[in-house]
Amino acid sequence: MKVRSMLMLIFAISLGAAQAQGLNSRPNFAKLPTPQPGEAVATFAGGCFWAQEEAFDQLKGVREVISGYSGGSLRNPSYEQVGTDETGHAEAVQVYYDPNVISYRDLLVAFFASHDPTTLNRQGPDVGRDYRSMAFYRNPTEKKAIEDAILVVNESKHYPNKVVTEVVPFSVFYPAENYHQNYFKLHPNQPYIRNVSLPKVEKMRKVMAGKLKKEGKFTI
């Protein structure tokens, strides 16, 4: 069993299975926001979506970030289904942002800083294709920007290995269950958040200094 999946099981039990649903009903999934006039949308997968959601949400110009699933074939997948590694989906986030405040290239910098894009089908203790690194493009300009960003990361030698991030056309994004949304903020003392998610967010903040909603020392 994956480390985070085990933690989620323990967490659910400790809450008296408060999030549990009836056998014949679906979980309560989040709804996709409607983009505001002039707003752009970007989609990334970089391991656990709890850290990715928080990392992007801290950037100036980002209005909202939704955790969900993308990259696979199963329609309307659940967390449990994605965790089987049989749906083709990865945990992902969808970012709603103002391109006049923050560029797509800046989002890419934050993306590559908030996870390790060189580990194949793995992020830290989480192993599986559902934790793989993916950057979804909606047009040729975004595709070129992703490819350029990968070249920069590889040439920087910041990581000992080459980037393995998949560069794929965007198809569809399915929002995750409500209990996954804003998980980082709602459960700051959860061991996984403290030991796995927080270091990723802190790393992103160092790289993106000057482009954060709140600069200075970060506490949760």
N, C-alpha and C positions, 0 to 999 in steps of 0.2 A: 504494500500500500504506500502511495506517495506520502511524503512527510506532511504536506499541507492538508491532504485529504484526511489523514489520521487526526490532525489537529481540529479540522472542521467537525469530524465525528464527535470528538471529545467535547468540543464547544457546544454542539447541538444537544448532547446529553446533559451537560451542565446547565443548560437553559431549560431543561425539562422538555426538550424537543419542541421548543416554541415555534420553530420554523417548519416543523413537519407538516406535511399535507396529507389529505386522505388518499387512499390507494387509487381512487378513481378520479382524482382531480389533479390539475397542473399547478406547479408553484406559481407564486405571484411575481410575474416578470415586470421589469421596468418598461417604460414607454420611451420611444425615441423622441427627442425634442424636435421641434420644427425650426430649421435654420432661420435666423433673423435676416432682414434685408442687408445685403453686403457681406454676409457672413460666409465663411468657407468651412468645409468639413474634411477632416483627415482621419485615417484609420491605421492603427499600428498594433502589432502583437510583440510583446517582449517579456514573456514569462508571466508570472502572477499578475493579474490585472489590478490587484489592490494597490501595489506600488506604482504601476504605470498611471493609474487614474489620479493618484495624489500628485505624482510628479508633474504631469501636464497641467493639472488644476492650479498649480502654483505659479504659472507663467502669466505675465501681463498679456492681455488680449484674448485670453482663453475664457470663454463664458461658461462652458459646461463640458464635462467629460463623462461618458457613460461606459461602464464595464459591460462586456458581452463576448460574443463568439463570432469568429469569421474564418474563412479559408477552407471550409469543408463543404459537404454536400447535403447533410441532413438538415431538414427544415425545422425551425423552432427547437433547437436542441436545449437540453437542460444541463446543469452543471454535472450531474451524475453521468449523463450520456457522453459529454465531452471528455470526462475523466477516464472513460474506457479506452481512449485513443483509437476508437473505431469510426468516428464521425468525420475525421479530416479537419475538424475545426481546431483553432488555437484560441486560448484566452486572449482577448483583444480589447482595445479601448477606441472609442470614437470621440474625436475632439472637435468642438464647435468654437471657432476662433475668428477674430477680426484681422484679416490680412493687412490692414492699414496700421495695425499695432504690432503684430508679430508675423513674421514670414514663415512660409512652409519650410524654408531652409533652416530657420531657427528651431522649428519643431523637430526637424531631423537631428539637429545637434543635441537637443534634449533627449530624444529617443535613444540615440547611440550612447549617451552618457548614463542613462537610467537603467541599463541592463548590460549584460555581456553578450554582444552580438557574435561572438566567436565560438560559443559552445553549442554544438548541434543537438537539438531536441532536449535541451536542458538549461535550467537557470538555477544555480546553486543546488539546494537539496531537492528541487522539483525536477523530475525526469519524465519525459514523454513528448510526443509530437504536439500535444496541446500546450506545451510551454515553449514551442519553437519561436524563433525571431522572424518576423514578417513585416514588410513595409508595403502597404497597398497604395497603388497610384490610380488616379482618376483621369489622367490625361498624360500626353507625352512629356509635357513640361515637368510634371511631378516625377515621372519615371526617370528622366534625366537628372533631376535634383537628387533622387535617391542614389543613383549610380555614382554621381559625383561625390556624394557624402561618403559612400563606401570606400571610394578611392582615397579620400582624405584620411579616413580612419585607418585604413591599411598602411598608408605611407607614413602616418604619424608614429607607428610602432607602439602606440599606447597599449595595445594588447599583444601578447606574444604570438598569437595565431591570427589567421586571416578571418575576416568577417564571413559568416555563413547565412546572413539574413536573406530570406527569400524576397525577391522583388516581384510582386504579382499584381495583376489588374484587380481593382476592387469590384466585387460582385454584390455581396449582401452582408449586412451586419445584423446579428440578432442580439438584442439586449439581454443581459443576464438577470437572474432573479433579484428582486428588490433588496434582499439581505446582503448582496454583494456590493451594492452601490454605497459609496462613501465609507467603505469598511475601514479604511485606514484611520479616518477621523473619528469614527464611532467607537473604535476598539483600540485606543492607543496603547493600552497595557497588555494586549494579547501577545504572547511570546513570539509568534511568527512575525507580527508587525514590528516588534522591537528588534528582533535579531536578523530578520531577512529583508523586510520591506524598507525599514527606516534607513539602513545604509545606502540603498539605491537612491532614495529621495535626497539624502544628504549629498551624495556624489553629484547628482544632477544640479543641485543648488549651487555647488561650487563652480561648475562649468557655466551655468547660466546667470551668474551674478550680473546685476544690472538689468535683467529682464524678468525679475521676479515681482510678484504682487507685494510681497513683504520681504524686504532685504534684512540683512543682519542675522543674528543668532536664531536658529530654528529649534523650536521645542514643540513636543506634542503632549 
